[in-house]
Amino acid sequence: MEMHQVRYFLAVAQLLNFTRAAEECNVTQPSLTRAIKQLEAEFGGDLFRRERPAAQLTELGQRMHPLLKQCYDAAAGARSLASSFKSGEIGALRIALTHSIDLALLLSHLDQIKRQLNRLEFRFLRGTSREVAEFLKKGEAELGIAAEIDEAWERLDVWPLFTESFELVVGDGHRLAGRSSVELDDLRSEQLLSRTFCEHSGRISASLREHGIDIEHGHEVSNERDLIELVEADMGIAMVPHTSPVPERLTRAAVPGLDARRTVNLYGVAGRQRTAVGNAVMRMLRGADWREIAG
């Protein structure tokens, strides 16, 4: 399979006319038809029903269309990235993250891009989920990472990356330390730390309240560092996402029966032209295998 064959297929799929597609691709109709027949031979079936006045996608063609579109877009992004690199037009990649997302999740992917593009600069913006949405709206960020953005903006593209559970974190001297699993009843006498900077703090609190656990006399914490220090000082216990970094001197435990999961999403703006680097990182993150990270 060659990219010009894919380009011809996509043109016919869009225009539903072989003659117009050949004009669009600036080739003769016999050349376009021959390339598509070669593609059909490789896939083992017809991609189009050649009817008049309009061609129609077969079931095979419909199934192959999103895959070939993704393949073609990826190749185009790679060419654009290479062109930008050669011309020195790399610039900066601006990424907005909510306070509850650990930057370490992205480092291996960003490092891979950085090794290829020495002149690339990263600009990281932090904020609440609403602020991340505003960064995207105003064009201050090209991509966003958040567990949830409560924003009904029709131009907000959303691609789920992975889903993870929340876990209980306690100090190594705590009575619950060392357990792999903790029952909800064990939390009733504990003072809880609320991660107010997390998009799911309200949901976690509501779930705990439904199980009769007192959350009204806990501590509210506005950043991860303070949370860790309070847990280490045995000032309370906390529910944190599986991917949140926790020092080895603290212990984690599952809490069966607690409705505590979140999906981390990648966000972009539909219809807005992204840089070559932005497209490359977007495809890299969407195509990554997050299963090991998400536990």
N, C-alpha and C positions, 0 to 999 in steps of 0.2 A: 504494500500500500504506500502510495506517495502522496505528498501534501497537495499537489495540483489536482489529483483525483478527488480528494476530500473537498477541496474548494469548489470543484465543479458540482459535486453532489449537493453541497450546501446551497449553491446558487439555484439549482433546479428545484430543490426542496422549498426554497423561499418563493421563487417565481412561478413554479409549476408549469414551466414552459421551456423546452430544450432550446428553441431558437433564441428566446430572450436571454436565457442563461448564458448561451455562447457569446452573445453580444456583451453581456455584463462582464464576462471573464476575458473578453477580447481574444477569443479563439474561434475557429470555424466550428460549425455544428458537428460535422463528422468527427473532429478531434475530441470534442466534448463527449459525444455519444460513445466513442470508442473507449475513452478513459473510464466512463461509468460502467460500461460492459465488463471491463477488466476488473473493476471493483466488485461487481456482482459475481463474477467468476470466482474471485477470492473468497467472498462471503458465502457462496453456494446457493444463491437465490436472487430473484429480482428485487430491486430496491424501489422501482417505480412501475406503475401500470401506465403504459404509453397510450393514453386515450386522447381524444380530441373533444373540445379544444384545449383541455388542460391535462397535464400529467398528474398522477396521484401517487402518493407514497403507499407502498405495500405495507403489510404488518411488519415485515423484516426491516423495511426502510424506516418505519416509525420507531422501531426499537433501536436502530443504529443511529438515528439522527442525534440524540443528545450526546452519545458517546463520541461521534465524529466531530460534533461541534466543540466539545470539551478538548478533544485532541488538537483540533485546528487552532483554537484559542490559545492553548498552551504553547504550540509551536510559534504562533505569532508573538506571544509574550516573550518567548526566548529570543526571537530575532530582534525585537524592540529593545530588550535588555542589552543584548550584545552591541546593537547600534549606539545606544546611549553610552555604553562603556567606552567604545572607540572614540566617540566625539567628546568625551569628558563631561557629559550632561547628566551625571548620576545624581548629584544633589543630596537631599536629605529625605529620609523616610520618617514620617510622623505617625506615631501610634499612640492612641489614648487608651488607658486602662483604668478600671475602677480600683479603688483602694484594696479590694478583697482579692485581687488577682496577683499571684506571685510572678514577678518578672522572670524567674528562673524557668518557667514553663516555655518561654520563647527563646531562651539563650542559645540552645543548640542550633535552632533553625536560623536565627539571625547571624550566628557565627559562621554558618555555612555560606550565607550570602556575603558577609563581610570579607571572607577569605577570597572571594572572587572579585570583589569590587573594593579596592583599597581606599578609594576616595568617598565611599559612602558614609554618610553621617546619620545617626539615629537621633530622633527627638521624641522623648517619652513624656506624655502628659498624663497626670493623675487627676481623678475627680470622682464624684458620685456618679451613679448611672445616668442621672439627668445631665450632669455636666459632660459626660462622655458623649451623649447624644448631641449636645450643643457644640462640642468640638467638631463633630462630624458635619453638622448642619452648616456651620460657618466656614468649613473648609480648613480649619486649623489642624485637623487630623485626617489622615487618609484612611486609616483602618482603626477599628475599636475592638477591644476585648472586654467582655463583661459577662457576668453570670446572667444578668437580666437587665434589660432596659425597658422601663415602663413608659414607652413613648409611642403613640399612635401616629407615626409619620410614615406616609405611604412610600417614601423614597428610601427607607431604611432596609437594606439587604441584611438578612440574617442567615448565617451558616453555623449550625451546631457543630462543635468540636468534640466534646465528650461530656459524659454525665458522671458525677462523683457523689459519694456519700459524705455526711458530716460525722465526725468522731469526737468523743469526749477526750479532753486533754487535762491531765492532773499532774501535780508535782510528784517527784520521786519519793517524797516522804508522806504522801497522802494515803489515807486508809484504802483508797480504791486503786492505788498504783500497782502496776504489774498484772492487772486483769486484762484479758483479751476482750471481754464482754462485760458490760455493766447493765443491770436491770434498771428500769425507770424508777422503781421504788427506792433504789439506792441513792437517787438524786434528791429526794424530798427534804432531806436535812442539810443540803449543801447550799452555799451561796454561789450563784451563777454570775458569770461575767458576760455581759451582752456586747457583741461586736456591732456597734451602731454604724460602723463604716461598711458593713456587708449588706448587699442587696437583699439577702434572705434572712436578716436578723428578725424582722417582723414575723416571718413565717415560722422560724424556729421557736420564737417566743410563744406564738399562738399554739403550736403543737405541744410545747411543754405545759402550757396553761390547760389545754384540753385533758392532759393526763394528771391534773391536780397538783402540779409542781409550782411552788411559789417562785415567781420571777420578779415580784414587785420590790423585793429587798436586795436585789443584786446590784452589781456595779456596772455602769455604762462606760465602755472604753471606745475611744475614737481612732485607735491605730493598733496595728499588730504588735509592735514593739512593746507598748505599754501592757497589752494583754499578756504577753509572754512573761514579763517581769512580775505581774501580779500573780500569775499561776505559780511561778517559781517561788514567790514569797508566801505561798499557801494562803493567798487572800481570796481565793475562789477557784472555781473550775470553769471550763469553757467548752463550747461546741465549735469545732473548726473544720473546714473542708479537708478532705484527704490530701490535697496538693499543697496545703499551707505548710510552710517550713516550721518545724518544731525541733528545738534542741534535744539532744539525746538524753539529757537529764530529766526530760518530761516523758510521760508515757501516754499512749493513745489506747482507746478502747471503743469498740462498737457499742451502740445502744439500740438493741432490737426493739421494734415497736414504735420507734420515733420516726415521724414523717420528716426526714431530713436529707434531702438530696438536691443537687443543683446541676444545671446544664450550663457549661461555659460556651459562649458563642463568640464567633467572629462577626463583626459588623462592617458594613461599607455603605456607600451611597449609590443607589441605582441611578444610572444615566449620567453619572459624573465620570469623566475620563480620569483613569488612574495612571500614575507613572509606571514605567516598566518595572521598577523595583517593587512598587506596591502590588502590581499584578503577580510578580514572581513570589513574593512573600505570601500573598493571599492563597495562591495555588499550593504552595508548600505546606501551609498550615491546614488547609482543607484536606490535603492528601496524606497528612501524617497519620501514623498509627499511634493513637493516644492511649491504647488499652493498658499498657504497663504503667504509665504515669497516673492514670485515673484509678488504678487499683481494680 
